[in-house]
Amino acid sequence: MSLRAFHLLFIALSVVLTAFFAAWAAGQYQRAHEMSYALTGVASVASGIGLAVYGAAFQRKTKKLS
């Protein structure tokens, strides 16, 4: 596995992890109605979107390397 492929795999796994974390925070917010869980969920979704954009840009930038 090349370093490029490993990097893309790691980014994809990180996006999945942020989605699960956002779902957990949403569940906790529904139970406890604490603003910290809502903010955590929003931050996690924003991080996931940022990682997805970064992964797409990285893939485009390194397409000719492999």
URBEL-V791703 format. One record per backbone hydrogen bond with DSSP energy under -1.0 kcal/mol. CO is the residue of the C=O (numbers start at 1). NH is the residue of the N-H. If there is no record, write none. Layout:
# URBEL-V791703
CO|NH  CO|NH
This chain:
# URBEL-V791703
2|6  3|7  4|8  5|9  6|10  7|11  8|12  9|13  10|14  11|15  12|16  13|17  14|18  15|19  16|20  17|21  18|22  19|23  20|24  21|25  22|26  23|27  24|28  25|29  26|30  27|31  28|32  29|33  34|38  35|39  36|40  37|41  38|42  39|43  40|44  41|45  42|46  43|47  44|48  45|49  46|50  47|51  48|52  49|53  50|54  51|55  52|56  53|57  54|58  55|59  56|60  57|61  58|62  62|65
